[in-house]
Protein backbone atom coordinates (compact mmCIF):
# COMPACT_ATOMS: atom_id res chain seq x y z
CA UNK A 1 0.00 0.00 0.00
CA UNK A 2 1.46 3.36 -1.00
CA UNK A 3 0.81 6.41 1.08
CA UNK A 4 1.18 9.99 -0.09
CA UNK A 5 3.60 12.04 1.95
CA UNK A 6 1.02 14.71 2.91
CA UNK A 7 -0.99 12.05 4.73
CA UNK A 8 1.84 11.58 7.22
CA UNK A 9 1.25 15.07 8.53
CA UNK A 10 -2.24 14.11 9.64
CA UNK A 11 -0.93 12.02 12.51
CA UNK A 12 1.11 14.87 13.95
CA UNK A 13 -0.10 17.12 16.70
CA UNK A 14 2.99 19.07 17.71
CA UNK A 15 4.31 22.58 17.94
CA UNK A 16 6.20 23.34 14.70
CA UNK A 17 9.21 24.83 16.52
CA UNK A 18 11.96 22.65 17.97
CA UNK A 19 12.57 23.54 21.62
CA UNK A 20 15.59 21.40 22.50
CA UNK A 21 17.93 24.39 22.51
CA UNK A 22 15.49 26.41 24.60
CA UNK A 23 15.08 23.56 27.08
CA UNK A 24 18.85 23.16 27.31
CA UNK A 25 19.08 26.76 28.49
CA UNK A 26 16.36 26.00 31.02
CA UNK A 27 18.30 23.01 32.37
CA UNK A 28 21.42 25.15 32.72
CA UNK A 29 19.52 27.87 34.58
CA UNK A 30 17.80 25.30 36.79
CA UNK A 31 20.88 23.31 37.76
CA UNK A 32 23.79 25.72 37.57
CA UNK A 33 22.45 28.93 39.10
CA UNK A 34 22.21 28.50 42.89
CA UNK A 35 18.60 28.51 44.02
CA UNK A 36 19.30 31.31 46.51
CA UNK A 37 20.05 33.78 43.67
CA UNK A 38 16.97 35.64 42.42
CA UNK A 39 15.93 38.86 40.73
CA UNK A 40 15.42 41.03 43.81
CA UNK A 41 12.41 43.11 42.72
CA UNK A 42 10.39 39.94 42.06
CA UNK A 43 11.10 38.38 45.44
CA UNK A 44 10.66 34.62 45.69
CA UNK A 45 9.14 34.57 42.19
CA UNK A 46 12.39 35.86 40.72
CA UNK A 47 14.38 32.65 40.26
CA UNK A 48 15.82 32.67 36.71
CA UNK A 49 14.57 29.16 36.02
CA UNK A 50 11.05 30.12 37.10
CA UNK A 51 11.00 33.14 34.82
CA UNK A 52 12.31 31.01 31.99
CA UNK A 53 9.60 28.45 32.72
CA UNK A 54 6.97 31.14 32.42
CA UNK A 55 8.56 32.05 29.11
CA UNK A 56 8.22 28.39 28.11
CA UNK A 57 4.52 28.54 28.91
CA UNK A 58 4.14 31.66 26.76
CA UNK A 59 6.19 30.00 23.99
CA UNK A 60 3.91 26.95 24.14
CA UNK A 61 0.72 29.02 24.12
CA UNK A 62 1.77 31.18 21.16
CA UNK A 63 2.92 28.26 19.02
CA UNK A 64 0.43 25.59 20.09
CA UNK A 65 -2.57 27.80 19.35
CA UNK A 66 -1.38 28.10 15.77
CA UNK A 67 -0.34 24.47 15.35
CA UNK A 68 -2.37 22.27 13.05
CA UNK A 69 -4.13 19.34 14.68
CA UNK A 70 -5.96 16.33 13.36
CA UNK A 71 -8.85 14.39 14.80
CA UNK A 72 -6.96 11.18 14.04
CA UNK A 73 -4.40 11.92 16.74
CA UNK A 74 -4.84 9.95 19.96
CA UNK A 75 -5.28 11.68 23.29
CA UNK A 76 -2.17 12.67 25.20
CA UNK A 77 -2.65 11.27 28.73
CA UNK A 78 0.18 13.24 30.38
CA UNK A 79 -1.13 16.52 29.01
CA UNK A 80 -4.70 15.67 30.02
CA UNK A 81 -3.59 14.75 33.56
CA UNK A 82 -1.73 18.05 33.83
CA UNK A 83 -4.83 19.90 32.65
CA UNK A 84 -6.94 18.26 35.35
CA UNK A 85 -4.38 19.24 37.98
CA UNK A 86 -4.31 22.86 36.81
CA UNK A 87 -8.11 23.07 36.87
CA UNK A 88 -8.18 21.73 40.44
CA UNK A 89 -5.48 24.15 41.59
CA UNK A 90 -7.26 26.99 39.80
CA UNK A 91 -10.52 26.21 41.60
CA UNK A 92 -8.65 26.07 44.91
CA UNK A 93 -7.00 29.43 44.19
CA UNK A 94 -10.30 31.12 43.30
CA UNK A 95 -12.01 29.76 46.41
CA UNK A 96 -9.11 30.92 48.60
CA UNK A 97 -8.98 34.43 47.14
CA UNK A 98 -12.76 34.84 47.32
CA UNK A 99 -12.89 34.00 51.02
CA UNK A 100 -11.39 35.90 53.97
CA UNK A 101 -7.63 35.42 53.69
CA UNK A 102 -4.78 36.68 55.82
CA UNK A 103 -2.90 39.43 53.91
CA UNK A 104 0.45 37.71 54.33
CA UNK A 105 -0.92 34.59 52.61
CA UNK A 106 -1.90 36.33 49.37
CA UNK A 107 1.58 36.90 47.97
CA UNK A 108 2.79 33.33 48.71
CA UNK A 109 -0.35 32.00 47.03
CA UNK A 110 0.40 34.08 43.92
CA UNK A 111 4.03 32.88 43.89
CA UNK A 112 2.96 29.24 44.27
CA UNK A 113 0.50 29.59 41.38
CA UNK A 114 3.19 31.21 39.20
CA UNK A 115 5.65 28.45 40.11
CA UNK A 116 3.17 25.75 39.06
CA UNK A 117 2.54 27.65 35.83
CA UNK A 118 6.29 27.79 35.15
CA UNK A 119 6.76 24.07 35.79
CA UNK A 120 3.73 23.32 33.62
CA UNK A 121 5.18 25.44 30.82
CA UNK A 122 8.33 23.33 30.91
CA UNK A 123 6.29 20.11 30.80
CA UNK A 124 4.08 21.25 27.94
CA UNK A 125 6.92 22.60 25.81
CA UNK A 126 8.95 19.43 26.29
CA UNK A 127 5.88 17.33 25.54
CA UNK A 128 4.90 19.09 22.32
CA UNK A 129 8.07 20.70 20.90
CA UNK A 130 10.48 17.76 20.83
CA UNK A 131 9.55 16.13 17.55
CA UNK A 132 11.92 13.23 16.96
CA UNK A 133 13.63 10.50 18.89
CA UNK A 134 17.06 11.86 17.99
CA UNK A 135 16.19 15.29 19.36
CA UNK A 136 14.79 13.75 22.53
CA UNK A 137 17.98 11.73 23.01
CA UNK A 138 19.98 14.94 22.50
CA UNK A 139 17.99 16.61 25.27
CA UNK A 140 18.43 13.58 27.53
CA UNK A 141 22.19 13.58 26.87
CA UNK A 142 22.48 17.25 27.79
CA UNK A 143 20.35 16.69 30.88
CA UNK A 144 22.59 13.81 31.96
CA UNK A 145 25.76 15.82 31.37
CA UNK A 146 24.47 18.76 33.41
CA UNK A 147 23.43 16.34 36.15
CA UNK A 148 26.89 14.78 36.09
CA UNK A 149 28.46 18.21 36.55
CA UNK A 150 26.23 18.87 39.55
CA UNK A 151 27.24 15.48 40.98
CA UNK A 152 30.92 16.35 40.51
CA UNK A 153 30.31 19.62 42.35
CA UNK A 154 28.94 17.61 45.26
CA UNK A 155 32.05 15.44 45.30
CA UNK A 156 34.20 18.57 45.43
CA UNK A 157 32.11 19.92 48.31
CA UNK A 158 32.61 16.69 50.25
CA UNK A 159 36.35 16.57 49.55
CA UNK A 160 36.99 20.21 50.45
CA UNK A 161 34.25 20.60 53.10
CA UNK A 162 33.18 23.82 51.42
CA UNK A 163 30.09 24.68 49.39
CA UNK A 164 31.89 27.14 47.08
CA UNK A 165 28.60 28.24 45.48
CA UNK A 166 27.83 30.31 48.58
CA UNK A 167 30.63 32.62 47.41
CA UNK A 168 29.13 33.01 43.93
CA UNK A 169 27.51 36.27 42.87
CA UNK A 170 25.90 37.04 39.52
CA UNK A 171 25.30 40.64 38.37
CA UNK A 172 21.60 41.49 38.44
CA UNK A 173 20.75 38.76 40.93
CA UNK A 174 20.42 39.19 44.66
CA UNK A 175 21.08 36.50 47.21
CA UNK A 176 18.86 35.09 49.90
CA UNK A 177 20.60 34.68 53.28
CA UNK A 178 23.83 32.77 52.82
CA UNK A 179 23.90 29.17 53.95
CA UNK A 180 26.76 26.99 55.09
CA UNK A 181 27.78 23.39 54.75
CA UNK A 182 25.49 21.08 56.74
CA UNK A 183 26.91 18.05 58.51
CA UNK A 184 25.32 14.86 59.82
CA UNK A 185 27.19 12.49 62.10
CA UNK A 186 30.32 14.57 61.60
CA UNK A 187 30.25 14.10 57.81
CA UNK A 188 29.54 16.92 55.32
CA UNK A 189 26.30 16.83 53.39
CA UNK A 190 26.76 18.22 49.87
CA UNK A 191 24.03 20.45 48.45
CA UNK A 192 25.36 21.23 44.97
CA UNK A 193 23.60 24.42 43.89
CA UNK A 194 20.34 23.56 45.65
CA UNK A 195 18.84 25.09 48.76
CA UNK A 196 19.21 22.02 50.96
CA UNK A 197 20.93 18.59 50.87
CA UNK A 198 17.52 16.88 50.78
CA UNK A 199 16.66 18.64 47.52
CA UNK A 200 20.07 17.75 46.13
CA UNK A 201 19.64 14.09 47.05
CA UNK A 202 16.20 13.84 45.45
CA UNK A 203 17.52 15.51 42.30
CA UNK A 204 20.31 12.90 42.10
CA UNK A 205 17.83 10.06 42.62
CA UNK A 206 15.76 11.25 39.64
CA UNK A 207 18.90 11.68 37.54
CA UNK A 208 20.22 8.20 38.30
CA UNK A 209 18.11 6.15 35.83
CA UNK A 210 18.54 8.79 33.12
CA UNK A 211 22.33 8.70 33.40
CA UNK A 212 22.31 4.89 33.42
CA UNK A 213 20.30 4.90 30.17
CA UNK A 214 22.87 7.24 28.63
CA UNK A 215 25.69 4.96 29.76
CA UNK A 216 24.11 1.81 28.37
CA UNK A 217 22.64 3.09 25.10
CA UNK A 218 24.44 6.25 23.89
CA UNK A 219 27.05 4.03 22.28
CA UNK A 220 27.82 6.59 19.56
CA UNK A 221 29.92 8.30 22.23
CA UNK A 222 33.04 6.92 23.84
CA UNK A 223 32.59 4.76 26.94
CA UNK A 224 34.35 7.21 29.26
CA UNK A 225 32.30 10.16 28.07
CA UNK A 226 28.92 8.46 28.27
CA UNK A 227 29.58 6.79 31.63
CA UNK A 228 31.02 9.79 33.47
CA UNK A 229 27.61 11.26 34.45
CA UNK A 230 26.38 7.93 35.83
CA UNK A 231 29.62 7.27 37.73
CA UNK A 232 29.50 10.75 39.29
CA UNK A 233 25.84 10.35 40.33
CA UNK A 234 26.34 6.84 41.69
CA UNK A 235 29.40 7.97 43.67
CA UNK A 236 27.82 11.04 45.28
CA UNK A 237 24.45 9.53 46.28
CA UNK A 238 25.89 7.48 49.20
CA UNK A 239 27.71 10.60 50.42
CA UNK A 240 24.57 12.72 50.71
CA UNK A 241 23.62 11.25 54.12
CA UNK A 242 20.02 11.69 52.99
CA UNK A 243 17.25 9.17 53.57
CA UNK A 244 15.34 10.76 50.70
CA UNK A 245 18.23 10.19 48.29
CA UNK A 246 18.64 6.57 49.39
CA UNK A 247 14.92 5.85 49.13
CA UNK A 248 14.61 7.51 45.73
CA UNK A 249 17.68 5.76 44.35
CA UNK A 250 16.42 2.39 45.61
CA UNK A 251 13.02 2.90 43.98
CA UNK A 252 14.66 3.95 40.71
CA UNK A 253 17.07 1.00 40.66
CA UNK A 254 14.40 -1.58 41.48
CA UNK A 255 12.20 -0.36 38.63
CA UNK A 256 15.13 -0.26 36.20
CA UNK A 257 16.15 -3.79 37.15
CA UNK A 258 12.71 -5.09 36.26
CA UNK A 259 13.40 -4.04 32.68
CA UNK A 260 17.05 -5.07 32.52
CA UNK A 261 18.39 -8.38 31.33
CA UNK A 262 19.62 -10.90 33.88
CA UNK A 263 23.27 -10.28 32.98
CA UNK A 264 22.89 -6.54 33.47
CA UNK A 265 21.14 -7.00 36.81
CA UNK A 266 23.95 -9.25 38.00
CA UNK A 267 26.59 -6.78 36.82
CA UNK A 268 24.91 -3.81 38.53
CA UNK A 269 24.36 -5.75 41.76
CA UNK A 270 27.98 -6.84 41.68
CA UNK A 271 29.09 -3.25 41.25
CA UNK A 272 26.92 -2.24 44.20
CA UNK A 273 28.30 -4.99 46.43
CA UNK A 274 31.86 -4.05 45.48
CA UNK A 275 31.14 -0.42 46.30
CA UNK A 276 29.67 -1.37 49.67
CA UNK A 277 32.70 -3.51 50.53
CA UNK A 278 35.03 -0.70 49.51
CA UNK A 279 33.15 1.72 51.76
CA UNK A 280 33.40 -0.73 54.66
CA UNK A 281 37.17 -0.74 54.25
CA UNK A 282 37.75 2.94 53.48
CA UNK A 283 35.16 4.61 55.71
CA UNK A 284 33.47 2.11 58.07
CA UNK A 285 32.22 4.85 60.36
CA UNK A 286 30.43 6.54 57.48
CA UNK A 287 28.71 3.27 56.55
CA UNK A 288 27.60 2.93 60.15
CA UNK A 289 26.16 6.45 60.04
CA UNK A 290 24.12 5.51 56.96
CA UNK A 291 22.74 2.43 58.70
CA UNK A 292 21.98 4.58 61.74
CA UNK A 293 19.74 6.84 59.64
CA UNK A 294 17.28 3.95 59.40
CA UNK A 295 17.87 2.00 62.60
CA UNK A 296 17.64 5.09 64.77
CA UNK A 297 14.48 6.64 63.32
CA UNK A 298 12.63 6.33 66.63
CA UNK A 299 15.05 8.80 68.21
CA UNK A 300 15.36 11.11 65.20
CA UNK A 301 13.70 14.51 65.84
CA UNK A 302 13.15 15.06 62.10
CA UNK A 303 11.06 11.87 61.94
CA UNK A 304 9.18 12.83 65.10
CA UNK A 305 8.41 16.23 63.60
CA UNK A 306 6.91 14.57 60.53
CA UNK A 307 4.74 12.14 62.45
CA UNK A 308 3.59 14.78 64.93
CA UNK A 309 2.30 16.89 62.04
CA UNK A 310 -0.53 14.51 61.11
CA UNK A 311 -2.92 15.59 63.84
CA UNK A 312 -2.45 19.30 63.05
CA UNK A 313 -2.81 18.67 59.33
CA UNK A 314 -6.05 16.76 59.89
CA UNK A 315 -7.56 19.77 61.64
CA UNK A 316 -6.94 21.94 58.57
CA UNK A 317 -8.02 19.24 56.11
CA UNK A 318 -11.39 18.97 57.84
CA UNK A 319 -12.01 22.68 57.30
CA UNK A 320 -11.65 22.50 53.48
CA UNK A 321 -11.50 18.81 52.54
CA UNK A 322 -12.19 19.00 48.80
CA UNK A 323 -10.06 21.88 47.46
CA UNK A 324 -8.09 22.96 50.53
CA UNK A 325 -7.26 26.44 51.76
CA UNK A 326 -5.27 27.44 48.64
CA UNK A 327 -1.85 26.49 47.25
CA UNK A 328 0.90 28.40 49.04
CA UNK A 329 -1.31 29.77 51.83
CA UNK A 330 -0.08 27.44 54.57
CA UNK A 331 3.01 29.36 55.65
CA UNK A 332 6.11 27.86 57.30
CA UNK A 333 5.39 29.93 60.42
CA UNK A 334 2.29 27.78 60.97
CA UNK A 335 4.11 24.46 60.62
CA UNK A 336 6.66 22.75 58.39
CA UNK A 337 5.23 19.35 57.56
CA UNK A 338 8.26 17.94 55.63
CA UNK A 339 5.72 15.96 53.61
CA UNK A 340 4.50 17.46 50.36
CA UNK A 341 1.46 15.21 50.12
CA UNK A 342 0.33 16.18 53.59
CA UNK A 343 0.84 19.83 52.69
CA UNK A 344 -1.14 19.38 49.47
CA UNK A 345 -4.02 17.80 51.37
CA UNK A 346 -4.15 21.00 53.42
CA UNK A 347 -3.68 23.47 50.55
CA UNK A 348 -5.40 21.93 47.51
CA UNK A 349 -7.53 19.30 49.24
CA UNK A 350 -8.32 15.71 48.47
CA UNK A 351 -9.31 16.50 44.89
CA UNK A 352 -6.15 18.45 44.07
CA UNK A 353 -3.87 15.90 45.73
CA UNK A 354 -5.57 13.08 43.84
CA UNK A 355 -5.07 15.01 40.59
CA UNK A 356 -1.38 15.47 41.34
CA UNK A 357 -0.95 11.77 42.11
CA UNK A 358 -2.88 10.95 38.95
CA UNK A 359 -0.33 12.94 36.94
CA UNK A 360 2.50 10.77 38.26
CA UNK A 361 0.58 7.51 37.94
CA UNK A 362 -0.57 8.35 34.41
CA UNK A 363 2.98 9.16 33.32
CA UNK A 364 4.54 6.07 34.85
CA UNK A 365 1.79 3.83 33.47
CA UNK A 366 2.13 5.24 29.95
CA UNK A 367 5.89 4.56 30.07
CA UNK A 368 5.40 0.99 31.26
CA UNK A 369 2.86 0.36 28.50
CA UNK A 370 5.25 1.84 25.96
CA UNK A 371 7.98 -0.49 27.17
CA UNK A 372 5.72 -3.47 26.49
CA UNK A 373 4.80 -2.25 22.98
CA UNK A 374 8.21 -0.95 21.86
CA UNK A 375 10.16 -3.08 19.43
CA UNK A 376 13.71 -1.82 20.01
CA UNK A 377 15.67 -2.17 23.23
CA UNK A 378 16.71 1.50 23.32
CA UNK A 379 13.11 2.68 23.48
CA UNK A 380 12.19 0.03 26.02
CA UNK A 381 15.07 1.05 28.27
CA UNK A 382 14.38 4.77 27.95
CA UNK A 383 10.71 4.26 28.82
CA UNK A 384 11.70 2.25 31.88
CA UNK A 385 14.31 4.84 32.90
CA UNK A 386 11.82 7.68 32.70
CA UNK A 387 9.23 5.65 34.64
CA UNK A 388 11.87 5.00 37.30
CA UNK A 389 12.79 8.69 37.52
CA UNK A 390 9.13 9.69 37.86
CA UNK A 391 8.44 7.08 40.55
CA UNK A 392 11.57 8.11 42.46
CA UNK A 393 10.54 11.77 42.37
CA UNK A 394 6.94 11.18 43.46
CA UNK A 395 8.04 8.79 46.21
CA UNK A 396 10.50 11.29 47.69
CA UNK A 397 7.77 13.91 48.04
CA UNK A 398 6.71 12.07 51.18
CA UNK A 399 10.00 13.16 52.75
CA UNK A 400 9.96 16.97 52.36
CA UNK A 401 7.86 19.94 51.24
CA UNK A 402 9.12 19.84 47.66
CA UNK A 403 7.09 22.75 46.28
CA UNK A 404 9.37 25.08 48.26
CA UNK A 405 12.39 23.71 46.36
CA UNK A 406 12.33 24.88 42.72
CA UNK A 407 15.14 22.62 41.52
CA UNK A 408 13.32 19.44 42.51
CA UNK A 409 9.98 20.36 40.97
CA UNK A 410 11.54 21.91 37.87
CA UNK A 411 13.40 18.65 37.26
CA UNK A 412 10.36 16.48 37.96
CA UNK A 413 8.12 18.37 35.54
CA UNK A 414 10.86 18.31 32.88
CA UNK A 415 11.00 14.51 33.17
CA UNK A 416 7.20 14.33 32.96
CA UNK A 417 7.43 16.30 29.74
CA UNK A 418 10.09 13.92 28.41
CA UNK A 419 7.73 11.03 29.10
CA UNK A 420 4.95 12.69 27.13
CA UNK A 421 7.32 13.48 24.27
CA UNK A 422 8.60 9.89 24.09
CA UNK A 423 5.08 8.49 24.05
CA UNK A 424 3.96 10.94 21.36
CA UNK A 425 7.01 10.30 19.17
CA UNK A 426 6.73 6.52 19.39
CA UNK A 427 2.98 6.59 18.78
CA UNK A 428 3.48 8.72 15.68
CA UNK A 429 6.18 6.37 14.45
CA UNK A 430 3.96 3.33 14.96
CA UNK A 431 1.17 5.10 13.05
CA UNK A 432 3.54 5.71 10.14
CA UNK A 433 4.64 2.09 10.14
CA UNK A 434 0.99 0.95 10.19
CA UNK A 435 0.15 3.18 7.24
CA UNK A 436 3.14 2.00 5.23
CA UNK A 437 2.29 -1.62 5.92
Secondary structure, 3 states (H helix, E strand, C coil): CCCCHHHHHHHCCCCCCCCHHHHHHHHHHHHHCCCCEECHHHHHHCCHHHHHHHHHHHHHHHHHCCCCCCCCCCCCHHHHHHHHHHHHHHHHHHHHHCCCCCHHHHHHHHHHHHHHHHHHHHHHHHHHCCCCHHHHHHHHHHHHHHHHHHHHHHHHHHHHCCCCHHHCCCCCCEECCCCCCEEECCEEECCCCCCCHHHHHHHHHHHHHHHHHHHHHCCCCCHHHHHHHHHHHHHHHHHHCCHHHHHHHHHHHHHHHHHCCHHHHHHHHHHHHHHHHHHHHHCHHHHHHHHHHHHCHHHCHHHHHHHHHHHHHHHHHHHCCCCCCCCCCCCCCCCCCCCHHHHHHHHCHHHHHHHHHHHHHHHHHHHHHHHHHCCCHHHHHHHHHHHHHHHHHHHHCCCCCHHHCHHHHHHHHHHHHHHHHHHHHHHHHHHHHHHHC
